[in-house]
Amino acid sequence: MTKKIAGLSAIFNNRGTVLQLYALQEAVKKLGYDYEVINYMNIRPFGQRMLGKWNLISTCLQDPGELRRRFLRRRARTNSQPYREGHEKLLQKYKHFLSHDIQLSENCYKSFEELKDGCTSYDAYVCGSDQIWNPMVYFNNPAYFLAFAPQSKRIAYAPSVALSSIPTKYREGMKQLISPIPHVSVREQSSVKILQELTGRSDIFSVVDPTMLLTRDDWNECAAPASIQGPYILCYIIESDAYVRQRVQMLAQRFKMPIVAIALNYLEIDDSSGVQQVFDAGPKDFLTLIRNAELVCTDSFHGTVFSILFQRPFYSFQRYAKTASSKTFSRISDMLQSLSLASRLVNRDTPMPENPFDINFEEPQRLLQQQCDFSWDYLKNALEDATAINSK
C-alpha cells in the first residue's frame, strides 16, 4: 500500500502560496507517495488581530502619507468596476485551483486541538514552505511546527523564517517547537545559522523553495493559455516606491514596450500612462504572464523565482516601506546571491544594468540544479526515514 503523507502550510489567496502548495504536493508524489494537504484554516485570535491593527497604526505614524495613500487606494478600488469584476473572477480562480489542483483533506480543521484529535492517519507529516515560521506573521503557531503529530513523523521542508533575526520574545518558544523535529530544513541560507544557534543543532539545512523543485516543463503544463499577445514588460509589485514607478516607466519608454501590471497595488502605476492592468490574474495566469514577458519587474519572491525558472530577464526591486513584509526581503537577496544573480537586485542607490536583456542563465541554472539535487535528496531521505520508523 502506498504510504500517505500530509502537508501543512498556510492556505490563503496568494499566488506564491498556492503555487508552492501545488509544487510540494507534486514533488512528494514524484517520489512515490500519496499526498494530501491538511485543510487547516488558521483563525487568528483577537490578540493577533489587534497586533495587526497596531502594526498599521505604527506604520502610519512613521509615515503620515501612508494613511492617505491607503485611503485613496481603497476608495479607488471600491469605485472601480473593472477592479470589482476582476476581483470576483480572481476569487473564483483561487477557489477552482484549490479544489481542482490541490488535494485537500476532506476534513477541515480550525484549531490546534482539532488537528491533534483528528489528524492521525498519515505515515508522515511535512510542514512548509512559505513564511509559516515567521513569528511576526504566525506568532509561533504550534500547528505550523507539527506539534500535533507524532515526533518521529515530523519533517520540515523549506519553511521560511524570512527575518534577519528572531525577536527575543519568540526565541524560546521557537526553540521548543523546532528542537523535537527530526528533519529540519529552511528556505533561506541566512536562517540556517539563526536556527542552528537557537537550537544548538548542526543538522539544519537550506533547501530550495518547493516551486523550484519542478521543471519549466512542469510549470508549462500548469500555466493558463496566453491572453496577451506581443512583447510587454510585466510589473508585479507588492510594495513599491516612486523609484520603482519611475524606473519601470523609463524601461517601457526606452524599449518601446507596453507595461502589463498585475493589479495588486495597482495605483502604483499611473493609469494615464497606458498601462494594461490585469485584475484577475489567478495562479495559472500568473505563470503565463511571467513566461511570456520580455522583462519582469517585481519585488515579489515568487515573481523572482518564476522569472528564473522560465529564464526571463528580470529586476527584483528592494522594498522600503516600513511594513512587516518589507522586512522579509532577505529571502529574495539570499536566493539571488546563491544563484549568482545579485546583479538583478535594484535599489534606490544602484544603477540598473545598461541592457536588462543581457543576462546569461547558464551559470544560475547550474547552481540551481545543484541546489535542487541536494533538496530532492533531503526530501527523499527524510520521507524514507519517517515512514520506515513508523512501519516497524
C-alpha positions in Angstrom: 0.0 0.0 0.0 1.3 3.5 -0.9 2.2 5.5 2.1 0.3 8.7 2.7 1.9 12.0 3.5 0.2 15.0 5.0 1.4 18.5 4.1 0.7 21.6 6.3 1.2 25.2 5.3 -0.8 28.4 5.2 -3.7 28.3 2.8 -5.0 31.7 1.6 -5.5 33.5 -1.7 -1.9 34.4 -2.6 -0.3 33.4 -5.9 3.0 32.2 -4.4 1.3 30.5 -1.5 -1.0 28.3 -3.6 1.7 27.5 -6.2 4.2 26.3 -3.5 1.4 24.1 -2.1 1.0 22.6 -5.5 4.7 22.2 -6.0 5.4 20.3 -2.8 2.4 18.1 -3.5 3.7 17.2 -6.9 7.3 16.7 -5.6 6.2 14.2 -3.0 4.0 12.4 -5.5 7.0 12.1 -7.8 8.8 10.3 -5.0 6.1 7.7 -5.0 3.8 8.7 -2.1 0.2 9.7 -1.8 0.0 13.3 -0.6 -2.7 15.4 0.9 -2.7 19.0 2.1 -4.3 19.3 5.5 -7.2 21.7 5.2 -6.2 23.9 8.2 -7.9 27.2 8.4 -5.8 29.3 10.9 -8.3 31.7 12.5 -6.3 34.3 14.3 -7.3 35.1 17.9 -8.3 38.5 18.9 -4.9 39.5 20.2 -3.2 38.8 16.9 -5.8 40.7 15.0 -5.2 43.7 17.3 -1.5 43.4 16.8 -2.1 43.6 13.0 -4.1 46.8 13.6 -1.3 48.2 15.8 1.3 47.5 13.1 -0.8 49.5 10.6 -1.1 52.4 13.1 2.6 52.3 13.8 3.4 52.4 10.1 1.1 55.4 9.5 2.6 57.2 12.5 6.1 56.8 11.0 4.9 57.8 7.5 1.8 60.1 7.7 1.4 60.0 4.0 0.8 56.2 4.1 -2.7 56.6 5.7 -3.8 58.9 2.9 -2.4 56.5 0.2 -4.2 53.6 1.7 -7.4 55.5 1.9 -7.2 56.6 -1.7 -6.2 53.1 -2.9 -9.2 51.6 -1.1 -11.6 54.2 -2.3 -10.4 53.8 -5.9 -10.8 50.1 -5.7 -14.3 50.3 -4.3 -15.3 52.7 -7.0 -13.6 50.8 -9.9 -15.9 48.5 -11.7 -13.0 46.7 -13.5 -11.4 46.1 -10.2 -14.6 44.7 -8.6 -15.4 42.5 -11.5 -11.8 41.3 -11.8 -11.6 40.6 -8.1 -14.6 38.4 -8.2 -13.1 36.5 -11.1 -9.8 36.2 -9.2 -11.6 34.7 -6.2 -13.2 32.1 -8.4 -9.8 31.2 -9.9 -8.3 30.7 -6.5 -11.3 28.6 -5.5 -11.0 26.5 -8.6 -7.3 26.0 -8.2 -7.6 24.9 -4.6 -10.4 22.5 -5.3 -9.1 21.0 -8.6 -5.3 21.2 -8.4 -4.7 20.8 -4.7 -5.6 17.5 -2.9 -7.1 18.9 0.3 -8.1 16.8 3.2 -11.8 16.0 3.4 -11.9 17.3 7.0 -11.3 21.0 7.7 -9.5 21.7 11.0 -10.0 25.1 12.7 -7.8 24.7 15.7 -4.7 23.0 17.0 -6.8 20.8 19.3 -8.9 19.6 16.3 -5.6 18.7 14.4 -4.3 16.8 17.4 -7.6 14.8 17.9 -8.5 14.2 14.3 -5.4 14.3 12.0 -3.9 10.9 12.9 -4.0 8.7 9.9 -0.8 9.7 8.0 2.5 8.0 7.7 4.5 11.2 7.8 3.8 15.0 8.1 5.6 17.8 6.2 5.4 21.4 7.1 6.4 24.1 4.6 7.1 26.2 2.7 6.1 29.9 2.8 6.6 32.1 5.9 4.9 29.8 8.4 8.0 30.1 10.7 8.0 33.9 10.6 7.0 34.7 14.2 5.9 38.2 13.2 3.3 36.7 10.9 2.1 33.4 12.6 3.3 34.1 16.2 4.8 30.6 16.6 1.6 28.8 15.9 2.5 25.2 17.1 0.4 23.7 14.2 3.0 25.0 11.7 5.7 23.2 13.6 3.7 19.9 13.5 3.5 19.8 17.3 0.2 17.8 17.0 1.9 14.9 15.1 4.0 12.1 16.5 7.5 13.3 16.9 9.2 10.7 14.6 6.8 11.6 11.8 7.7 15.3 11.5 9.5 16.8 8.6 10.2 20.5 7.9 10.7 21.2 4.2 11.7 24.8 3.5 9.6 26.8 5.9 10.7 30.4 5.8 11.7 32.5 8.9 12.1 35.4 6.5 13.8 37.6 9.1 17.4 38.5 9.7 17.0 37.8 13.4 14.3 36.3 15.7 12.8 38.8 18.2 13.7 37.9 21.8 10.2 37.3 23.0 9.7 34.5 20.4 13.1 32.8 20.7 12.5 30.3 23.5 9.1 29.3 22.1 10.5 28.7 18.7 13.4 26.7 20.1 11.0 24.4 22.0 8.9 23.9 18.8 11.8 23.2 16.4 14.0 21.0 18.6 11.8 17.9 18.5 11.5 17.8 14.7 13.9 15.1 13.4 14.3 16.6 9.9 14.7 20.4 9.7 15.3 22.4 6.6 14.6 26.0 5.9 14.3 28.1 2.7 16.9 30.8 3.3 20.6 30.1 4.0 20.7 33.0 6.4 18.0 31.2 8.5 20.2 28.1 8.9 22.7 29.9 11.1 20.0 31.6 13.1 18.2 28.3 13.9 21.5 26.4 14.5 22.5 28.9 17.1 18.9 28.9 18.5 18.6 25.2 18.9 22.2 24.1 19.2 21.7 21.7 16.3 24.1 21.4 13.4 21.7 19.2 11.3 19.6 22.1 9.9 19.9 22.7 6.1 18.9 25.1 3.4 16.8 23.7 0.6 15.1 25.4 -2.4 11.5 26.6 -2.3 9.1 23.8 -3.5 8.3 25.7 -6.7 12.0 25.3 -7.7 11.8 21.5 -7.5 9.5 21.4 -10.5 10.9 21.9 -14.0 10.0 24.5 -16.6 8.1 21.8 -18.4 6.1 21.0 -15.3 5.1 24.6 -14.9 4.2 25.0 -18.6 1.7 22.2 -18.1 0.2 24.1 -15.2 0.1 27.5 -16.9 -3.1 29.0 -18.5 -3.4 29.8 -22.2 -1.9 33.1 -23.1 -4.4 36.0 -23.2 -2.0 38.9 -24.0 -0.1 38.9 -27.4 3.0 40.8 -28.3 6.0 41.9 -26.3 5.5 43.6 -22.9 7.1 44.4 -19.6 5.4 42.7 -16.7 5.1 44.7 -13.5 4.3 42.7 -10.3 4.9 45.0 -7.4 3.7 44.2 -3.8 5.0 47.3 -2.1 6.5 49.9 -4.4 8.0 53.3 -4.2 8.3 56.2 -6.6 11.7 55.0 -7.7 10.1 51.7 -9.0 7.4 53.6 -10.9 10.0 55.9 -12.5 12.3 53.1 -13.5 9.6 50.8 -15.0 8.3 53.7 -17.0 11.8 54.6 -18.1 12.3 51.0 -19.3 9.0 51.0 -21.2 9.9 54.2 -23.0 13.4 53.2 -23.8 12.5 49.8 -25.3 9.1 51.0 -26.7 7.2 48.2 -25.0 3.9 48.4 -23.1 3.6 47.7 -19.4 1.3 45.0 -18.2 0.7 45.3 -14.4 -0.8 42.5 -12.3 -3.1 44.7 -10.2 -2.1 44.3 -6.6 -1.2 47.9 -5.6 -2.5 48.9 -9.0 -2.4 52.7 -8.2 1.4 52.4 -8.0 1.5 52.6 -11.8 -0.3 55.6 -13.3 -3.3 54.5 -15.3 -2.9 57.6 -17.6 0.3 56.1 -19.0 -1.5 53.4 -20.9 -0.6 50.6 -18.5 -2.7 47.5 -19.0 -4.0 46.5 -15.6 -4.8 42.8 -15.1 -7.2 42.4 -12.2 -8.0 38.7 -12.4 -4.6 37.0 -12.8 -5.0 33.7 -11.0 -2.2 31.3 -10.2 -2.1 29.8 -13.7 -2.4 33.2 -15.4 0.5 34.4 -13.2 2.7 31.7 -14.6 1.7 32.6 -18.2 2.3 36.3 -17.7 5.8 35.8 -16.4 6.7 33.1 -19.0 5.6 35.3 -21.9 7.1 38.6 -20.7 10.1 40.2 -22.3 11.1 41.7 -19.0 9.8 41.2 -15.4 9.9 44.0 -12.8 9.0 42.7 -9.4 9.6 42.9 -5.7 8.0 39.5 -5.1 9.8 36.3 -4.0 7.8 34.1 -6.3 7.8 36.7 -9.1 11.6 36.4 -8.9 11.5 32.6 -8.7 9.4 32.1 -11.8 11.4 34.6 -13.7 14.4 32.4 -13.1 12.6 29.2 -13.8 11.2 30.5 -17.1 14.6 32.2 -17.8 13.1 35.6 -18.3 15.1 38.8 -17.9 14.1 40.4 -14.6 14.7 43.0 -12.0 14.0 42.5 -8.3 13.3 45.8 -6.6 14.3 46.5 -2.9 11.3 47.2 -0.7 11.5 50.3 1.5 8.0 50.7 3.1 8.0 50.4 6.9 5.9 47.3 7.0 6.5 43.7 8.1 6.5 42.4 4.5 9.3 44.8 3.6 11.5 43.3 6.3 11.3 39.9 4.6 13.3 41.0 1.5 16.3 38.9 2.8 14.6 35.8 1.3 15.0 37.3 -2.2 18.5 38.6 -1.8 19.6 35.3 -0.2 18.3 33.4 -3.2 19.8 35.7 -5.8 23.2 35.6 -4.1 23.2 31.8 -4.1 22.4 31.7 -7.9 25.0 34.4 -8.9 22.2 36.7 -9.8 22.8 39.5 -7.3 23.2 42.0 -10.1 19.5 41.8 -10.8 18.7 43.4 -7.4 17.8 47.1 -7.8 17.6 49.7 -5.1 17.4 53.5 -5.0 21.2 53.8 -4.9 22.3 51.3 -7.6 22.1 51.9 -11.3 20.4 49.2 -13.3 22.5 47.3 -15.9 22.8 49.1 -19.2 21.0 46.3 -21.0 18.4 44.4 -18.9 18.2 41.7 -21.5 21.9 40.9 -21.2 21.5 38.0 -18.8 23.0 34.6 -19.1 21.1 31.9 -17.2 23.7 29.1 -17.8 25.6 29.6 -14.5 22.5 30.2 -12.4 20.9 27.1 -13.9 23.9 25.1 -13.0 23.8 26.4 -9.4 20.1 25.9 -9.2 20.4 22.3 -10.4 23.0 21.6 -7.6 20.6 23.1 -5.0 17.7 21.1 -6.4 19.7 17.8 -6.4 20.5 18.4 -2.7 16.9 19.3 -1.9 15.5 16.3 -3.7 17.9 14.1 -1.7 16.9 15.7 1.6 13.2 15.3 0.9 13.6 11.7 -0.3 15.7 10.7 2.7 13.5 12.4 5.2 10.4 10.7 3.9 12.0 7.3 3.8 13.3 7.7 7.4 10.0 9.0 8.8 7.9 6.3 7.1 10.3 3.5 7.8 10.3 4.3 11.5 6.5 4.3 11.5 6.2 1.0 9.7 8.3 -1.0 12.2 
